[in-house]
Amino acid sequence: MRRPVEYTRVFSDDAGESHMEAAAMTVEPEQFAPPAPPLEVSITTRATGWCLLRFAPDWMGGWHCTPCRQWMFVMAGEATVRASDGSQCHLRAGSICLLEDTRGKGHLTTIIGGGEVLMVAVHLPDGEPAAWPG
């Protein structure tokens, strides 16, 4: 049974207001690492770099735009992200977020739960799709 992988997309509109939407990426069975059994795999996309981010337990980012289009993969801890339109999402270990609000009002990130947060950021080239619909 094919199930898409869900993530949250943060983006800005032409007026600079940031918004969130639930999105999904298609994964298909593939012989990814023979002779291992098939895995569900997404389409491969290019990245320009990646980094590991560690947030202190009481970190609060203030309103800011993402420095580049990037995937954020939460490895440990919990955070909330709020868009300027008032929408909000809760991220925890296993959550995936696509940040595309590179201009405008940006978003507000707050670490919650009393522990530090560990994320992997994968930077994306401008002008290329980050994902395909689920």
C-alpha positions in Angstrom: 0.0 0.0 0.0 1.5 3.3 -1.1 1.3 6.1 1.5 2.6 9.7 0.8 5.0 11.2 3.3 3.4 14.3 5.0 5.2 17.6 5.8 4.4 21.2 6.6 5.2 23.9 4.0 5.9 27.5 5.1 5.8 30.0 2.3 5.1 33.7 1.7 2.6 35.3 -0.7 3.1 38.3 -3.0 2.3 40.7 -0.1 5.0 39.1 2.2 2.5 37.4 4.5 3.6 33.9 5.6 1.3 30.9 5.5 1.4 27.2 6.2 -0.1 24.3 4.4 -0.1 20.5 4.9 1.6 18.8 1.9 2.7 15.3 1.0 5.4 13.8 -1.1 4.9 10.7 -3.2 7.1 7.6 -2.5 7.2 4.6 -4.7 8.6 1.1 -4.1 12.1 0.8 -5.5 15.2 -1.4 -5.4 17.2 1.3 -3.7 20.1 -0.8 -2.3 20.1 -4.3 -3.8 20.2 -6.9 -2.6 18.2 -5.4 0.2 14.4 -5.6 -0.1 12.7 -2.6 -1.9 12.1 0.6 0.0 9.6 3.4 -0.6 11.6 6.2 -2.2 10.8 9.7 -3.3 12.1 11.4 -6.5 15.7 12.5 -6.0 16.2 16.3 -6.0 19.3 18.4 -5.8 20.6 20.0 -2.7 23.3 22.8 -2.4 24.3 21.8 1.1 23.2 20.7 4.5 23.9 21.4 8.2 23.1 20.2 11.7 21.3 22.6 14.0 21.1 22.4 17.8 18.6 24.7 19.5 18.9 25.4 23.2 15.9 24.4 25.4 14.8 28.1 25.8 15.6 29.3 22.2 13.1 31.6 20.5 14.0 32.9 17.1 11.9 36.0 16.8 10.2 36.8 13.5 12.6 35.9 10.7 12.7 34.7 7.1 14.4 31.4 6.3 17.9 32.2 4.9 17.3 29.9 1.9 14.8 27.4 0.7 15.4 24.4 2.9 14.0 21.1 4.3 14.1 20.9 8.1 14.1 17.3 9.5 13.5 17.2 13.2 15.7 14.6 14.9 15.0 15.3 18.6 12.9 17.7 20.7 9.9 19.8 20.1 9.2 23.3 18.6 6.3 25.4 17.3 6.4 27.4 14.1 4.0 30.3 13.6 3.3 32.0 10.3 2.4 35.7 10.1 -1.2 34.8 9.2 -1.6 33.2 12.6 -1.4 29.6 11.5 0.9 27.4 13.6 2.4 23.9 13.6 4.0 21.7 16.2 7.2 19.9 15.2 8.6 16.9 17.0 11.1 14.1 16.3 10.2 12.7 12.9 8.5 15.9 11.6 9.4 17.4 8.3 9.1 21.1 7.3 9.8 22.8 4.0 10.7 26.5 4.6 10.2 28.7 1.6 9.4 32.1 3.2 12.7 33.7 2.1 11.1 37.2 2.0 8.3 39.1 3.8 7.3 38.8 7.4 8.8 35.4 8.0 7.9 33.0 10.8 8.4 32.6 14.5 10.1 29.5 15.9 9.9 28.6 19.6 11.5 25.6 21.3 9.1 23.9 23.7 9.1 20.9 26.0 12.1 21.8 28.1 14.8 20.0 26.0 17.1 21.0 23.2 16.1 20.4 19.6 18.3 18.8 16.9 17.4 19.4 13.3 19.0 18.6 9.9 18.7 21.5 7.4 19.0 20.6 3.7 19.5 23.7 1.5 17.7 23.7 -1.9 18.7 25.4 -5.1 16.5 28.4 -6.1 13.9 27.8 -8.9 13.7 24.0 -8.7 10.8 22.1 -7.2 11.5 20.8 -3.6 8.9 18.0 -3.8 6.2 16.5 -5.9 2.6 16.2 -4.8 1.6 13.1 -3.0 
